[in-house]
Structure formats: C-alpha cells, structure tokens
Amino acid sequence: MAADETAYIPPTEVDLAMIKRILPHRYPFLLVDRVRDIVPGESCVGVKNVTSNEPHFEGHFPQEPVMPGVLIIEAMAQSAAVLVGTTLNLADKGMGTYFMSIDKCRFRRKVVPGDVLELHMKTLRGGGKIWKFEGRAMVGGELAAEAEVMAMLNRGENG
C-alpha cells in the first residue's frame, strides 16, 4: 500500500446517497432507503419506508393498497447488492448485479403504506462473481416474506 493510500474500512450503515453510488437503480425502482447493521461479507438490514404515493399502489390495489410481492423480493436483492458493494468497496464503480434465481419464496403477511419494511439479508455464499443470500422481510417484528436469492456480480468497466 502506498503511503498516501488508506485501508478501506466498510461502513456499518449507508444512507440513500451512498446506496445510489452503489446501485444503478433510481426512482421508482430504487426500493431501499437505508441499509444498517452491515457486517461485511455476512449480513445487513435494508430499510424500506412504504409510502402511499408509490406508483404500484395505483393499480395494486386502489381500494386496498398492497406492496407487490415481487417488489419485496427486489428490495431484498437490492439490500444484498448494497452489502456486496460495501464489502468490496464498489461505490462509483459501475457495479451491476443480476438475478440468477429465487428459491424457497414465501409470503406471510401484507405490506401496506405506512409499514417500515426491514430486509434482513444473510450471505450463504459469496466472495466471487456469484453470491447467494437468505432473506427475511419483516414488518414490526413480524415475518412478511422470505426467500433465498442468488445473483451474479458484474463489476462493469470501472470495477
């Protein structure tokens, strides 16, 4: 290490500004507001504040808005991608993460406007191009959804 370089120390929490430096997603498809409790390479908790003005609630369902299950799973994957990005110091490096599989997916309760969705992600396998995670989406301590997700990391031209 050169004298002017400092060792990278992964953060334990990232805000929306840092998430945008790691993920390519933007509104309305950026589904994570904050990621906390980051243990590099191991686990994290993504936080999604579910609000009534999100576009999917116009049609799913107007009389009883419910967050689509596929978006809950996508929020899990985005949380996991932030974990990978912070672990490997990939902010501003054009990282792409692409779904490979979704297994053992179960939905346990509705997620509605006003809920705070916590996305508890645990690494099952990682370190290279292929990462696998166990995810549990929680609302107020109650299980809303669970799944195992696998993704391929593409570091892009700058990574």
N, C-alpha and C positions, 0 to 999 in steps of 0.2 A: 504494500500500500504506500502510495506517495505521501510525502509529508503534508500536502495540502488536502488530502482526502480524509474523510472521517468515516468510520464504520457505520453502516446503515443499521438503525435500530427501528424495527417495525412498530407502528403505533398500536395502542390498545383500543383506540376509538377513532373513527373517522366521521367527519360531517359531510353534508351534501356536496360541498365544493370539492373535497378530496375524492368522493365517490365519482364525480364527473371527470376527474383526472384519471381514474382507473377504468371506468366502464364507458363504452361508446353510446349507451342508451341515453335518450332525452325524453322529456315530456311529450306525449302521455305514456311512454313505455318505460320510463325510469321509475321503478316500483319500490325503491328503498330510500328512506330519508336519512338514515344514520346507521352505522354499524358499530357496535360496542362489544366489550368483553372479548376482544381479539386475542387469541393465543396463537401466535404464528405457526402455520402449518397444521394446526389441530382443530380449532373451533372458533366460532363467533356467534353473535346475536345481531341479526339485522332488525331494524325497526321501520315499520311502515305505518304512518298515520293515515287511516282510511277516512276519506272525506266525501261528502255527498256531491261535490262538484266534479268528480272524476267522470270522464266521458262514457265509460262502460255502464254506469248506473242508469243512463237514459234509456237503455234497452234491456237491462238485466237486473232487475225487473222494475218498471216505473212505479208500480204500486207497492212493491216490497223490494227495495234495492239490496242485492246480494253480490258480493265480490265473486266474480267467476273463479272457479277452482283452478283453471289453467293459469290465471294471473297470480294466484297464491304460490303455485309451483314455480312460476317465473321469478317471483320475488325471492323465493328460496335460492334459486340458481344465481340471481344477481348478488345476494348476500354472500354466497360461496365464492363467486368470482372476485368480490372485494377482498375476501380472506386470502385468496391466491395472490391478488395484486399487491396487498400489503406485505404478505410473506416474502414475495420475490422482488419487491421494490419496483413495480411496474407502472407507477403513476407516470403519465405523459409519454408512454412508450408504445401506444397504439395496440394494446392487447385486445385480442378477440377471444371470446370463449363460446364454444358451440356445443349445444346439447348433443349427447350421444344416446342417452337412454334415461327413462324414468321408470322405476320399478317400485313395487310394494306401496303404491299410492292409495291413500285412503283419506276421505273427507269425513270429519266427525261433527262439525258444527258450522253454522253460517257465520260469515264475516260480513259485517254491515257498517255503513257510515257511522263514525264515532268510535269505532274499535281501534285499538292500538295493536297491530299485528306484530308479534315478535317471532323472528325466524331463527330458530336455534339450529345451527349447522355444525356438523362434526365430520371431520375428514376420516374416511375409511381407507382411502388410498390416494397418494399424491406424490408430488416431487418432480415428476417429469411432465410430459405433454398431456397425459390422461389423469384426471382427478375424479374421485368418487366420494360422495357425501351422503350422510344420513341427515334428513331434515325433519324438524318438527315445528309447525306453525302453531303458535299459542296466542290466545286472547284471554287476558285476565287470569292466567294460570291454567286455563282450560285448553285441551288439545283441539285444534280446529282442523288440521291436516297433517299428514306425514307422508314421506316418500324418500326413496333413495334416488339420487340424480348423479349422472356421470356426464362429464364434459371433456372436450379436447381444448387445450390451450393453444392459441396461435399468437405468438408474440409480435407479429407484424414487422414492419420494416425498421422501426426504431428500437426494437427489443432484442 
